[in-house]
Amino acid sequence: NAGVTQTPKFRILKIGQSMTLQCTQDMNHNYMYWYRQDPGMGLKLIYYSVGAGITDKGEVPNGYNVSRSTTEDFPLRLELAAPSQTSVYFCASSYGSDRGFSYEQYFGPGTRLTVT
Amino acid sequence: QKEVEQNSGPLSVPEGAIASLNCTYSDRVSQSFFWYRQYSGKSPELIMSIYSNGDKEDGRFTAQLNKASQYVSLLIRDSQPSDSATYLCAVPRRGGGADGLTFGKGTHLIIQP
């Protein structure tokens, strides 16, 4: 299993440009997440999905969009990039659970994005 | 909005000693607690999860949970230089965890040879 993969690893965008960050998992996990991490800060949730066709906003969704057409893929779209979106972006997935709690999340390698 | 607090460090520990990392959280109803290790420039790696009061041991790692005090800790025994990293504490953002985790800012641990 490759686990969670993300592309690209690095990207420099100009202000106002758009791009899509790709995320794919091969663990058949229903739950997928996008976080951003700014220097010296914890991770902040951008969007999440509990299954194909279902997405919802996290703590910091402004300036981003997502889609989930398959179980495996969860792309993150940046429209009209701004310097405030300079960050490291991590995708994560989880198999879920409930009464046994869990919802352990497994992370991809990240995409380092700079907007100038 | 749940809050997760960690001392940012750096916490410096001699090689072979016990490293103790602490985390407090604001929400009394949290049921799941996670510790992630993050090396510089890398992604977070899950090292421990704990759901019940008390201790949970896995190799050199022990997680300790006290729900009454809203406190979870991570002990690393026989610390090695390879344990030098930032350790992130996380709790479910809402409910059980389906809708994501809230992370602390992390504690930077340095193991001195």
Chai-1 contact restraints between the chains, C-beta under 6 A:
chainA,res_idxA,chainB,res_idxB,connection_type,confidence,min_distance_angstrom,max_distance_angstrom,comment,restraint_id
A,Y33,B,G100,contact,1.0,0.0,6.0,A-B,restraint_1
A,M41,B,K105,contact,1.0,0.0,6.0,A-B,restraint_2
A,G42,B,F103,contact,1.0,0.0,6.0,A-B,restraint_3
A,G42,B,G104,contact,1.0,0.0,6.0,A-B,restraint_4
A,G42,B,K105,contact,1.0,0.0,6.0,A-B,restraint_5
A,L43,B,F103,contact,1.0,0.0,6.0,A-B,restraint_6
A,L45,B,G100,contact,1.0,0.0,6.0,A-B,restraint_7
A,Y48,B,D99,contact,1.0,0.0,6.0,A-B,restraint_8
A,Y48,B,G100,contact,1.0,0.0,6.0,A-B,restraint_9
A,V50,B,A98,contact,1.0,0.0,6.0,A-B,restraint_10
A,G58,B,G100,contact,1.0,0.0,6.0,A-B,restraint_11
A,F90,B,S43,contact,1.0,0.0,6.0,A-B,restraint_12
A,D98,B,G96,contact,1.0,0.0,6.0,A-B,restraint_13
A,F101,B,Q31,contact,1.0,0.0,6.0,A-B,restraint_14
A,F101,B,S32,contact,1.0,0.0,6.0,A-B,restraint_15
A,F101,B,Y51,contact,1.0,0.0,6.0,A-B,restraint_16
A,Y103,B,G97,contact,1.0,0.0,6.0,A-B,restraint_17
A,E104,B,L46,contact,1.0,0.0,6.0,A-B,restraint_18
A,E104,B,S49,contact,1.0,0.0,6.0,A-B,restraint_19
A,F107,B,S43,contact,1.0,0.0,6.0,A-B,restraint_20
A,F107,B,P44,contact,1.0,0.0,6.0,A-B,restraint_21
A,P109,B,S43,contact,1.0,0.0,6.0,A-B,restraint_22
A,G110,B,S43,contact,1.0,0.0,6.0,A-B,restraint_23
